[in-house]
Amino acid sequence: FSLPYPWIPLKDTFCAGETVMLLFEPYSYFDMSTYKWICSGINGGNPFVSPSGANSNSLYVNLGGPGTLTFKIQETNYGCVGAWSPEHTIVVLGTPSVSVTGPGIVCQGDTNTYQVPFSNNTYYNWSVNNGTIVDTSNNEIDAKFTTTTGSHTVIINAINQCGSATASKIV
């Protein structure tokens, strides 16, 4: 009787909307074991049996919105209830969030900061029309506008493994 461990192939970060198959090891087809799962985002965090059946070594999970899910599994073998496995975590990403914040009215020559919410594993590309980028750091930019005529635009393009997004702010 050995303690099963959840296992996810190759990665632990996925996109919202994907279906993930969780497997556990060791598993014997001829074993008399049954298994319960706990997931922070399923069944209110209460233990449940895989829809595939109590003796199934897999759990298919349709990933909803962005967030973090934790999983544990418990084996019962010939009536002996085992301990819960160590917790395994997966991260669910959505497309980048690019709602630009920063001042809409600025003074000529002042340096102003604009930003979008930060997401790990996301590439950010900023541009400014009729202005100068003074400094940039991933989800944040410092920009200076040298002319007083008309409107200026701060533009952000962001991309991660789940998609891309673009936004702008009129200054």
SVG drawing of the C-alpha trace seen along z (x, -y; Angstrom):
<svg xmlns="http://www.w3.org/2000/svg" viewBox="-20 -73 34 80">
<polyline fill="none" stroke="black" stroke-width="0.4" points="0.0,0.0 1.7,-3.1 0.7,-6.7 -0.5,-8.1 0.8,-11.4 -1.0,-13.6 1.0,-14.2 0.5,-16.6 2.5,-16.1 5.2,-18.5 3.8,-21.8 1.8,-23.3 0.5,-26.5 -2.5,-26.3 -4.9,-28.7 -8.5,-29.3 -10.8,-27.1 -8.4,-24.2 -9.1,-20.7 -6.4,-19.1 -6.0,-15.4 -4.6,-14.7 -3.1,-11.3 -1.7,-9.7 1.0,-7.1 1.5,-4.4 -1.5,-2.8 -2.4,0.8 -5.3,1.8 -5.8,4.9 -5.6,3.1 -8.6,3.0 -8.0,-0.6 -10.6,-3.4 -9.6,-7.1 -11.0,-10.5 -9.9,-13.9 -9.9,-17.3 -9.6,-20.4 -9.8,-24.0 -12.1,-24.9 -14.3,-21.8 -17.2,-20.7 -16.6,-23.5 -13.2,-22.1 -14.8,-19.0 -13.6,-15.4 -15.2,-13.8 -14.8,-10.7 -13.7,-11.2 -16.6,-11.1 -14.7,-8.3 -15.3,-6.1 -13.9,-5.6 -11.1,-3.3 -10.0,-5.6 -6.5,-6.9 -7.5,-10.1 -9.4,-13.3 -10.4,-15.6 -10.7,-19.2 -12.2,-22.0 -10.3,-25.1 -12.5,-28.2 -11.2,-31.6 -7.7,-32.6 -6.5,-31.6 -4.7,-28.9 -6.0,-25.4 -4.7,-22.9 -5.2,-19.1 -4.8,-16.2 -5.8,-12.6 -6.5,-9.8 -6.3,-6.1 -8.4,-3.5 -7.0,0.1 -8.9,3.1 -10.7,0.8 -7.6,-0.9 -7.8,-4.6 -4.5,-6.2 -3.2,-9.7 -4.0,-12.6 -1.2,-13.1 1.0,-16.2 -0.8,-19.2 -0.1,-19.9 -0.8,-23.3 -1.6,-24.4 -1.9,-28.0 -4.6,-29.0 -3.9,-32.1 -6.2,-34.2 -5.3,-36.7 -3.3,-39.7 -5.3,-42.4 -4.4,-45.7 -6.6,-48.4 -4.2,-51.4 -4.1,-53.7 -2.4,-57.0 -3.1,-60.7 -5.3,-61.9 -4.2,-65.5 -0.5,-66.3 1.8,-69.3 4.3,-69.7 7.7,-68.2 6.6,-66.4 7.3,-62.7 4.2,-60.6 3.7,-57.0 1.2,-54.7 0.6,-51.0 -1.5,-47.9 -2.0,-45.0 1.1,-42.8 0.9,-39.1 3.8,-36.6 5.0,-35.1 3.6,-38.1 5.6,-40.3 4.7,-44.0 5.4,-46.4 4.6,-50.1 4.5,-53.0 3.6,-56.6 2.6,-58.9 3.7,-62.6 5.8,-61.8 8.9,-60.1 9.3,-56.9 11.6,-57.8 11.7,-54.4 9.7,-51.1 9.5,-48.1 7.2,-45.3 3.7,-46.6 4.7,-50.2 6.0,-53.1 7.3,-56.6 6.5,-59.0 7.1,-62.6 5.1,-64.8 7.0,-67.6 4.2,-69.3 1.1,-71.0 -1.0,-70.7 -3.7,-68.0 -4.1,-64.6 -1.4,-62.1 -1.9,-58.3 -0.2,-55.7 -0.5,-52.3 0.2,-48.8 0.4,-45.5 0.7,-42.4 1.1,-38.8 1.3,-35.5 0.8,-31.8 -3.0,-32.3 -3.3,-35.2 -2.7,-38.9 -4.4,-42.2 -4.1,-45.8 -5.3,-49.0 -4.6,-52.7 -5.2,-55.8 -5.7,-59.3 -3.7,-62.0"/>
</svg>
